[in-house]
């Protein structure tokens, strides 16, 4: 239906944004040049080299799952 197109566009933009964040984390931070910087910051302030990166990855995954769940629930509600 035409009235719901802005909602669908918004949801797809959110999923696309989360995808970009995931791509950035996996290429630049995890295996790229920023990995050592993030590791040093994490070691300095949190006492564990991997903690900051693991926290970023957990939050990214959690927000992605919540976004997908919202997308599915909205689809079910609209389809009902």
N, C-alpha and C positions, 0 to 999 in steps of 0.2 A: 504493500500500500504506500501511496505517495507521502502521507503525513509522517511516516516512520523513517523515511530516508535520511533526515538529519541525525537521527539517533543511531542508525546503522553506520553512517559516515563517522560519527564520533567514536563509536566502539572500535571500528577498524583503525582509526587513527591511534587510539590508545594501544591496541595490539601491535601496530606498526612501530610505535615509540618504544614499547618494551622489547620488540625484536631488535631495534637499533641499539638499545642499551646492551642487550645480550651479545650482539656482534662486537660492539666496542669492548666489552669486558673480555671476551674470549680472544680477540686479536691483539689489542693494545696492552691490556693490563695483565692477563694471565700469562701469555707467552711472548709478550712484546717488551718494548723499552720501559714501560711504566711499571712492570712487575717488580723490579728491584726497588723502585721508589716507594711503591705501596708496601712492599715487604719491610723496608727500613722504617717507614712511618708506623706501621703496625707493631714492629718490634720495640720501637722507641716509646710509644704511648700506651700500648696494650700488653706488652711483654711476650707476644707470640707473633712470629713472622707471618703466619697464615691467617690469623683471626680476622683481620680487616677484609681481606679478599673473600673469605668464606662468608662473612656477614653480608657483603655486597651480593654475592651469588645467591644466598638464601633469600634475601629481600627481593631480588629480581625474580626468582622462581615463585615466591609467594605471591607477589603482585600479578605475575602472569597467570597463575592459577586462579586467583580471585577474578581477574578480568575475563578469563575464559568461562568461569562459572557464571558470572553476570551475563555474558553473551548468550550462554545456553538458556538461562532462566528467562531472559528477555525474549528469546526466540520462542520458548514454550508459551509464555504469557501472550505474546502477539498471535501465535498460531492457534491459541485456544478459542 
